[in-house]
């Protein structure tokens, strides 16, 4: 991991791999980990999905074997659409 994360760095094994892939994409400045909720879902563990775009980046959901982790991806404005499409293609 290239140090693009803040203080809170605990992730499940599958999500670490996915977030590592995301950190190495061009235009990514920082990934901020948010709340982790224990819940059931139908997504594969380690997958990501885009919730919405903002002026500063993208709100994402990260799915683990035990629940959902909220992520915020700070990225360049001109790369936002490209990153959202790359996430959609890889994890759909």
C-alpha positions as CSV (number, residue, x, y, z in Angstrom):
1,X,0.0,0.0,0.0
2,X,1.4,3.3,-1.1
3,X,0.4,5.5,1.9
4,X,-2.7,6.9,0.2
5,X,-4.9,6.0,3.2
6,X,-5.5,7.9,6.4
7,X,-5.1,6.7,10.0
8,X,-7.8,4.1,9.9
9,X,-6.5,1.2,7.8
10,X,-8.3,-2.0,9.0
11,X,-9.8,-3.9,6.1
12,X,-10.7,-7.5,5.3
13,X,-8.3,-9.5,3.2
14,X,-10.4,-9.3,0.1
15,X,-11.0,-5.6,0.4
16,X,-7.2,-4.9,0.9
17,X,-6.5,-6.4,-2.5
18,X,-9.3,-4.3,-4.2
19,X,-8.3,-1.1,-2.4
20,X,-4.7,-1.8,-3.4
21,X,-5.7,-2.0,-7.0
22,X,-7.7,1.2,-6.7
23,X,-4.7,3.1,-5.1
24,X,-2.5,2.3,-8.1
25,X,-5.0,3.8,-10.6
26,X,-3.9,7.1,-12.1
27,X,-5.7,10.1,-10.7
28,X,-6.3,8.6,-7.2
29,X,-5.1,11.0,-4.5
30,X,-6.5,9.4,-1.3
31,X,-8.9,6.7,0.0
32,X,-10.7,7.5,3.2
33,X,-12.2,4.5,5.1
34,X,-15.6,5.2,6.6
35,X,-18.0,3.2,8.7
36,X,-18.1,-0.6,8.6
37,X,-21.6,-2.1,8.9
38,X,-22.2,-5.8,9.6
39,X,-25.0,-6.9,7.3
40,X,-26.0,-9.4,4.6
41,X,-25.5,-8.7,1.0
42,X,-25.4,-10.5,-2.3
43,X,-22.1,-9.1,-3.6
44,X,-18.8,-11.1,-3.8
45,X,-16.4,-10.3,-0.9
46,X,-13.8,-7.9,-2.0
47,X,-16.0,-6.1,-4.6
48,X,-16.5,-2.4,-4.8
49,X,-19.4,-0.4,-6.2
50,X,-19.9,3.4,-6.8
51,X,-22.6,5.0,-4.7
52,X,-22.4,8.5,-6.1
53,X,-20.0,11.1,-7.4
54,X,-19.2,14.4,-5.7
55,X,-17.1,17.4,-6.5
56,X,-14.1,15.9,-4.7
57,X,-14.4,12.3,-5.7
58,X,-16.5,9.2,-5.4
59,X,-18.5,7.5,-2.6
60,X,-18.0,3.8,-2.7
61,X,-19.3,0.7,-1.0
62,X,-16.7,-2.1,-0.3
63,X,-18.2,-5.5,0.4
64,X,-16.5,-8.0,2.7
65,X,-17.6,-11.4,4.0
66,X,-19.1,-9.8,7.1
67,X,-20.7,-6.6,5.8
68,X,-20.2,-3.3,4.0
69,X,-17.5,-0.7,4.4
70,X,-18.1,2.9,3.3
71,X,-15.2,4.4,1.3
72,X,-14.5,7.8,-0.1
73,X,-12.2,8.1,-3.0
74,X,-10.5,11.5,-3.5
75,X,-9.5,11.8,-7.1
76,X,-8.7,14.3,-9.9
77,X,-11.9,15.8,-11.4
78,X,-10.9,14.9,-15.0
79,X,-10.4,11.2,-14.0
80,X,-13.6,10.7,-12.0
81,X,-15.7,9.3,-14.8
82,X,-12.9,7.0,-15.9
83,X,-12.4,5.7,-12.4
84,X,-16.1,5.0,-11.9
85,X,-16.2,3.1,-15.2
86,X,-13.1,1.1,-14.3
87,X,-14.7,0.1,-11.0
88,X,-17.9,-0.8,-12.7
89,X,-16.2,-3.0,-15.3
90,X,-13.9,-4.8,-12.8
91,X,-16.5,-5.5,-10.1
92,X,-19.8,-6.0,-12.0
